[in-house]
Amino acid sequence: MRSKGADRYLKILAIAAAVCGCAAVVIAVNSGKNKELKKEFRYAALGDSIPNGYLCGECLEEDMKGYPRLLKEELGRTGDMSVNLSQYTKNGITVNGLYEEYLSDEKVRKDLQKADFITVTVGANDLLVQFRKLYRELFKDEENIADIETVFSMIQRETDEDPMLLKEAAELIDGWELDAFERDWERMMECLRQNCKEDACIIVTTLYNPVREKETPKLLSRVIGRLIGDMNRVIVSCSKKYNCQTADLSDIGVERHLQPDGLHPDSQGQKIIAGRIAEEYGERQ
């Protein structure tokens, strides 16, 4: 199914850019100054493997464009400005990792101080860290689990034989505390806001639920959905506190367009995310 956001993101970005261009013309004329209009639009993307355009080994697509590249291309097609994209994204990075590796870097901070538009997508790996802990707790195995799909396959197989294991898994997930996640988000957002222009547009995405479309036991699926909902409430709350916008990905169909790893969006999924961000950007203009 094609998302309305994915279908409309070209049009929305073009209109938003045109509005910005018209506003600049009016300001220049009214001021009576013969200054050149600003031609360069600076976009900084922060985050994990989703904006990084991760392509899993089993995926048949040859070229995976993360949503920052899609947004950059469409902004650049307006003809009114050139778009400079600074991308600070890395596979596997957590909220704390983003702060320590990128936001603590002086070069990155300088780029952020010049940015007109900033997007942030991070948090899925914080969830994956918890599932690795769950795997080790349930199966007493120190193996490093690379993806959520493996965890769910193991849980599905084992709980078919032992329903009590399903109850134990649900109880463990339900007992996870989000205090550390919230502290990390708070610190990241405070640093980001301190190192950007006052009028910069910052859009933060929430998490989508990668198991919503899977044949996961109802109890486990319900508990996981509640956990992701709690994490998203932290993200939304912190975004409001630091005057950032939120692009909600929780109910726009991204989970129906995932790669074979069951976690990362495919090309259509990336377009859906770009569309949702474009809608949020358009509403700001």
N, C-alpha and C positions, 0 to 999 in steps of 0.2 A: 504494500500500500504506500502510495506517495504522500509524504507529509506536506501540508499546506505551507509550512515554514520553508521547506526545501524548494517548493515551487516558486515561492515569492521572494526569496532572498536576493535575487539579482535586482528585481524591481525596487525593493525597499532600499537597498544600498545605493542604487543610482539616484533615487529621489532624495535620500538623506544627503548625499554628496552634493547634489545640485542645490539643495537648500542652503548648505554651508557656503557654497560658492556665491549664491545670490546675496546672502547676508554680508559677505565680505565686500562685495561690490558696493552695496548700499552704504556700508560704514565708510569706505574709502571716498565715495562721492560726497557724503555729508560732511566729512571732516575737511574737505577741500585740499587734501594733500595728494601729491602725485607719487604715491608709493606703490611699489609692485605688490600685487596680491600674493599671498602665501601660496607657493606651488607645491611644497612638500608636506605630506601628511605622514606622521610617524606613528607606527603601530607596533606595540610590544606584546608578544604572546608569552605567557608563563604557564608552565604546567608539566604534565606527565606524558605518558605514551599516547594518550588520545589526541591532543593537539600536535604531538610529534609525528602523527601519521603512521603509527606502528603497523607493520604488515607481518602477520604470523606466517610461519613456514608452510602451512597447509592451505593458505589462501591462494586462489587462482588468479587474483587480480595482479596485473603487472605494475601498476603505478598507483600508490595510495597517497592521496593528498590530504593532509591534516586540515582541519577547518581554517587555521590561520592562513594557509596558502590560498584557500578558496576565497576568503574574505579579501585578502590582498589583491587577488586578480580582479575581483569585481569592483573594488574601490578604484583600482587603476584604470578601469575601462571607461570611467566617466569623462576622461580627457581634460578635466579641470585641475588635476594635481597628479604628482607622482607619489607613490606610496612606498615608504621605507619600512620594511618589516624586520624587527629584531626579535629573534625567536630563542627563548631560553626555556627549552623543553627537553625532558630526558625520560627515557623508558625507566619505569620502576621507582621514580622519585616520589617521596611522601611529602606531606605538608611541611614537616620539620626539615626534610632534605632540601626542599625548595628554598626555604629561608636560609639555611646554612650555606648552600652551594651558590645560589644566585643573588638573593637579596642582601647577603653580606659582602658581595663583591662590588668594589667601588666602580668598576667599569659598567656593570649592570645598572647600578644606581644612577649613574650619569645618563645612561640611555633612557631610563624610566623618567628622569626629570625633564626630558625633551619630548616624551610621548604624548600624542593627542588622544590616543585610544589604547587601552590595555585590556587584555582578556586573561582570565585565570581559570584553569581547569586542573584540579588536584584533589586527592582524597581517596580515590579508588584503591591506591596501593596501601593506604592506612587500613582499609578494609581487608585487603589481601593478607597483610601481616597478621591480622587477627585470625583469619582462616587457617593460616599456617600453624598458628598456636593451637587452634582447635584440632587440626589433624594430628599434631604431636600428642595432644592430651588424650584424644580418643584411641589412637592406635599405638601410642608409646613408640613412635617412629621418628627419628631425627632427620629423615629425608627432607631435603629442601624442595617444597612444592612450588612449581613455577607458575601454575595458573589455577584459578578457581574451579575450572572445569574438572580438573583431576580430583580436587577435594570433594566435589559433589558426586562424582562418579564413585569414589570410594565409599562415601556416606550412603549413597543409594544402594550400592551392592551389599554393604554390611548390614544396613537396617532392614533390608528385605528378610534377612535371616534372624535378626535380633531387634525387635521393636523397642526394647529398652534402651538400645544405643541411640535411637532417634530421639527419645525423650532426653537422654543425657546431653546430646548435641544441642538440642533446643534450649535446654536450661543453661548450658555454658554460654551460648550466644546471647541469651536474654540477660545474662549477668554481666556482660561487658560494660565497663564504665567508659564514658565519653569525655571525662574531665581532661585527660591529656590531649585528646583530639581538639577539644575546645580551646585549650591554652595555646596549642600550636597555631590554630587558625587565628586566634586573637593577635598573637605576636606577628604572624605573617602579614595580616591586614594592616596592623599599625605601622609596620615598617614600610609597606607598600605605599600607604597614604602619605607618610612623611617624606617619601622620595619621589613624588610625582607632582605635576602641576595641579593647581587648585581646580582648574576647569577641565582637567583630563577626564575622559569618559572611561570608567572602569567597570567591566562586566564580568561577573563571577558566575560560573555554571555550577549547578547542583549535580548530584550523582543520579544516574539511571540505575534501575534494578536489572542486572544481567540474568537473573534466574526467573524473572516474571513469566517468560514464555516456555520455561523448561518443565519437564515432568518431575518436579521435585516434590517430595512428600509435603502434604498441606501444612503440617505443623511446622516443619523447617522453613518452608516458603513464607509462612506468615511471620515467623520470628525474624527472618532476614529482612523482609519488607519493613517491619517495624524499626529494625536497627538502621536501615538506610534512611528511613523517614526521620529518625532522630538526628542522624548526621546532617541531613539536609536542613533541619531546623537550626542547627548550629551555624551552618554556612549562611543561611538567610539572615539570621540574627546579627552575625558579625558584619555582613555586607551592609545592612541598614545602619549599624553603629558607625561605620566608617564611610558612609555616604557613597556606597557603590551600588550598582544595579545587579540584579540577579536574573540570569537566564535559566529558567527551570527546565531541566531535561527529564524529570521524573515521569512524565506522562505524555510524551510526544511520539512514542513509537521507536526510539533508538534501539531498544532491546529486540526488535524484530529484524534488525539489520546489523547483525554481528558477524564477525569472521568465525571460522571453525573453532577457534579457541574459546568461544562462548563469552568473551569479555569485551574485545575491542570492536569498535564500529567498522563496517565495511564502507565502501565509497558512498553508498546511499545514506548510511548512518552519519557519515561526516557531513553530508549535505544537509541532513536534518538538523544537526547541531549548528551548522553555519546559519541555517535559516532562522533558528530560534534566537541566536545572538543578533542577527540582522534585524529581527522584529524588535528586540529590546533596544537596539541602537536607534532604530527609526523612531521609536516612541520618545526618545530623549530629545530628538531634534525639534 
